[in-house]
């Protein structure tokens, strides 16, 4: 009969043909793109603790980024600094690191408005040094980056940090 659902009917041929097609499912995962100069939290690895860092290159073909503290960091190991982030701010007036919190990005690139001061440069910020915040695997192998130094950061006018010089000898900022 021509009107039934037998294997010879049009319905049967379509059902059989469609059942042989592979099923493909695509999942779109949003991978953040970080611009040069973006301040991020580098979550660290087995040898380093979490630290604030700036993106200096990337994304590379493999999706990694170069930070001012480590090269070829996968995006899963970094995240943008967000409002509410707990940090420590170096106060020049009392020569100490004080607990603070990020309110928002500052007006100038690479700066943040904190709950204690606006327009704070990355060099005067670090993540809290509280040992309780370090995971057990990180507790044995801690390294410090320049942004986590216990010494006071230089003021902008007296900054004597080396500047990249293609000639190979470090230059000093005036």
N, C-alpha and C positions, 0 to 999 in steps of 0.2 A: 504494500500500500504506500502511496506517495505522501499521505498526510501524517504518518506515525513518526515516532522517535526512534526508529530502528537505526542500526549502524550505517545503513545506506542512505538515510535522509540527509538533507543539508545540515540540520542541527547536529547530527551525530558526527559529521565530518569536521565541523568547526570545533566541537567539544574535544574531539580527539587531537586535532592540530594544536589547539590552544593549551592542552594539558602537557604538551611536549616542550613548550617554550620555557626557557629558564626564567626564574623570577629574580630580578635585580632590585635591590633596595639601596638607595643612596642616602647617606647621612651627611649633612653639611655641618661641619664643626667650625665654629668661629675661632680663628687663631688671631690674637691681637697683633697689630702691626705697631711697632714703636718707632717713632721718628728719632733722628739724631738729636742728642741732647736731652732726651726724655729721662727723667729721674725715675728709677725703678728700685724695687726691693729684689735683690738677688737672694734666693732662698738658700744658697750655699750647697755644699756637698759634704762628703764624709770628712773633709779636712778643714772646711771653713764654715763659719757661722753666717747667719743672715746679715746682710749689709746693704746700705744704700749705695747705689751706683748710677752712673750715667751711661746711656747708650752712645757708643762712639762709631759703630758700623753695623750694617745689616738692614734687612735680613739677607743672609747669604743664601745660595742655592739650596742648601740643606735646611733652611729655616732658622738657623742659629743667629745670634747677635754677639757682637763684641762689646763688652762693657769696659769701663775704665779700670776694673779690677780683675777681669778674666775674659779670655777670648773664647769664641764658639760656644756660647751658652744657649741651651735649648729654651724655647719660649715657655715650656712648662716650669722652668726654674726661675722665671722672673715675673713680676707683676708691677703694674703702675702704682705709684704712691697715691693713696686715696685720702680723702677727708676723713678725719677721725683716727688716722694712723698715729700711734704713740711713738714719739721720738725723744731724743735729748737734744737740747740746744746749748751751745757754748756761749755763755754770757761773758763778754769782755769786761763788764763793769764789776763782776764778782769773781772772775777767773775760774769759773766752774761750769760743769755740764749740769743743766737743770732739766727735770722732766717737763715735757711739753706735748702738744698735740697739733697735728696738721689740721688747719681749717679749710684751706683751698690752695690752688696754685697761685703763686705771686704774679704780679704784673710783668716783671722782667723774667725772661727765660731762665730756667734752672733755679728759680726761687720759690719759696712757699710762704704763705701767711700762717703763722703759728698762733696759738692762743696767748702767747706772751710777747710776740713781736711780728711785724709784717716784713715781707721782702727778705726772708732769711735765705742766704746762699747755702747750697749743698755742703760746702766745706765746714759750715758751722752746725751741721746736723749729723746725728748718727742714730741708729736704732738703740733702744735701751740695752744697757750692759748687764741687766739683772740676770744672774746665772740661772735662775729658775726658768727663764724663757729659752734656754738652750736645751735642745733635745739631748738625751743621753749619748747618742752616737756622736754628737758634736762636742760634747763636754771634754773629751780627751784631747782633741786636736783643734785648738782654736788659734786662729791667726787674726791679726789686726790689719785693717786696711788704713790708708791715710785718713779716711773719714771717721774711723773709730779710734783714733789715737787718743791717749790720755793726756797728751801734752796740748797746750792751748794752740788753736789755729791762729795763724798770722792774720792780722787785720788786712783788709784789702789794700790799704795804702802802703803797708810794709811787707807785702807778700813777696817772699824770696824763693818761692817754689820754682823748680826747673820748668822751662818752657820748651816744647818740641822745637828742635833746630835741625833741619835737614843736613847740615854740615857735620853733625855728629857730636858736637860739644854742647853741653847744656848752657843755655842762656839764662839769665836771671831777669825777672821782671823788675822794672825801675820802682 
